[in-house]
Amino acid sequence: MPAPRMSTTPLPGIGVQYDLTTREHRHLSVIAHRDGTRSVNVYRPDDPDACAHSLHLTSAEASSLIDALMPDHHSPSVLHTTDLGLVAERIELSAHSVWNGRVMGDLRLRTETGASVVAVLRRADAVPSPGPDYRLAGGDTLIVVGTREGVDGAAAILGRE
């Protein structure tokens, strides 16, 4: 059986949209909103661009759905940040960003927002705990952890063009 096709699209100011085409050629999408809620969309079989049904879930409802779909995904050693009042979010750095080509230390994210960059994803590589001398590039995806307000502040700083 071929692997399902999944694509990711950043939605600036909103969150991230994940699109899935199933083996039956059905189009589904999940929008991970910045406030922690999720929108699950099912598209019409005769027109994969026409949404047939949309369901908006709270963060707790989305977690319950994950538990139903993957009941064994939890491990006692995994930190569930939402239980602690923290969020983790992927933020893509635009090629037009003022931070493109600059080093992490120039961002001053932790000082300005209290949020931390815990990893940078670049093409097929992941750089955990990038240091202040790590040079950013357009297209990098930064994994940012902090309070909702801190991550929103980090996204605003990273979005500067």
C-alpha positions in Angstrom: 0.0 0.0 0.0 1.5 3.4 -1.0 2.2 5.9 1.8 -0.4 8.6 2.2 0.5 12.0 0.7 0.8 14.7 3.3 1.7 18.4 2.8 2.2 21.2 5.3 1.4 24.9 4.6 2.2 27.7 7.0 -0.7 30.1 7.5 0.9 33.3 8.9 -1.0 34.6 11.9 -3.2 31.5 11.9 -1.1 28.4 12.3 -0.3 25.5 10.1 -2.5 23.5 7.7 -1.8 19.8 7.2 -3.3 18.3 4.0 -3.7 14.5 3.6 -4.8 12.6 0.5 -5.9 9.1 1.5 -5.4 5.9 -0.5 -9.0 6.3 -1.6 -8.0 9.8 -3.0 -10.0 11.6 -0.3 -8.7 15.1 0.7 -8.6 15.8 4.5 -7.0 18.8 6.2 -6.3 19.8 9.8 -5.6 23.4 10.6 -3.5 23.7 13.8 -4.5 27.2 15.0 -2.0 29.2 17.1 -4.5 29.2 20.0 -4.2 25.4 20.3 -7.6 24.6 18.6 -7.9 22.5 15.5 -10.1 22.5 12.5 -10.7 19.2 10.8 -12.0 19.5 7.2 -13.3 16.8 5.0 -13.6 17.6 1.3 -16.1 16.3 -1.2 -15.1 13.2 -3.2 -16.3 14.7 -6.5 -14.4 17.9 -5.9 -11.4 17.7 -3.6 -11.2 21.5 -3.3 -14.8 21.8 -2.0 -15.2 21.4 1.8 -18.1 19.1 2.7 -17.7 19.3 6.5 -15.6 21.3 8.9 -15.3 20.5 12.6 -13.6 22.9 15.1 -12.0 21.2 18.1 -10.7 22.7 21.3 -7.2 21.7 22.4 -8.7 19.1 24.9 -11.0 17.7 22.2 -8.1 17.4 19.8 -6.0 15.5 22.4 -8.9 13.2 23.0 -9.2 12.5 19.3 -5.5 11.7 19.2 -5.9 9.3 22.0 -8.7 7.6 20.1 -6.7 7.4 16.9 -3.4 6.4 18.5 -4.1 5.1 22.0 -0.6 3.9 22.5 1.2 7.1 21.5 1.6 8.3 25.1 4.7 7.4 27.0 5.3 8.3 30.7 8.6 9.9 29.7 7.0 12.3 27.2 6.5 15.8 28.4 2.9 17.0 27.6 3.5 20.8 27.4 -0.2 21.8 27.4 -0.6 20.2 30.8 2.1 22.7 32.0 0.7 25.8 30.4 3.3 25.6 27.6 3.0 25.3 23.9 5.4 24.0 21.2 5.0 25.4 17.7 6.7 25.2 14.3 7.5 28.6 12.9 8.9 28.9 9.4 11.4 31.6 8.6 10.6 33.4 5.4 13.3 33.8 2.7 12.5 37.6 3.0 12.9 37.7 6.8 15.3 40.2 8.3 16.7 37.2 10.2 17.7 35.3 7.0 21.5 34.9 7.2 21.8 36.2 10.8 22.7 34.2 13.9 20.3 32.9 16.5 21.8 35.2 19.2 20.6 38.3 17.2 17.0 37.2 17.7 17.1 37.6 21.5 13.9 35.5 21.6 14.3 34.2 25.1 15.1 37.7 26.4 12.3 39.4 24.5 9.6 36.8 24.8 10.6 34.1 27.3 10.2 31.5 24.5 13.0 29.2 23.5 14.1 27.7 20.2 14.6 24.0 20.9 15.4 22.9 17.4 15.8 24.1 13.8 14.6 22.0 10.9 16.4 22.6 7.7 15.6 20.5 4.7 16.0 16.9 5.9 18.2 17.8 8.9 17.3 18.7 12.5 19.6 20.8 14.7 18.6 20.3 18.4 19.4 23.2 20.8 21.0 25.6 18.3 23.5 27.9 19.9 23.7 31.6 19.6 26.2 31.3 16.7 23.9 29.1 14.6 23.2 30.9 11.3 19.6 31.0 10.2 18.4 30.6 6.6 15.1 31.3 4.8 13.0 28.2 4.8 14.2 27.0 8.2 11.5 25.8 10.6 12.1 26.8 14.2 10.6 24.7 17.0 9.7 27.2 19.7 8.5 26.3 23.2 7.0 28.7 25.7 3.8 30.2 27.0 1.1 31.0 24.4 2.0 34.7 24.7 5.8 34.0 24.4 5.4 31.8 21.3 3.1 34.5 19.7 5.8 37.1 20.5 8.4 34.9 19.0 6.3 34.4 15.8 5.9 38.2 15.5 9.7 38.7 15.8 10.5 35.9 13.4 7.9 37.2 10.9 9.6 40.6 10.5 10.6 41.2 6.8 
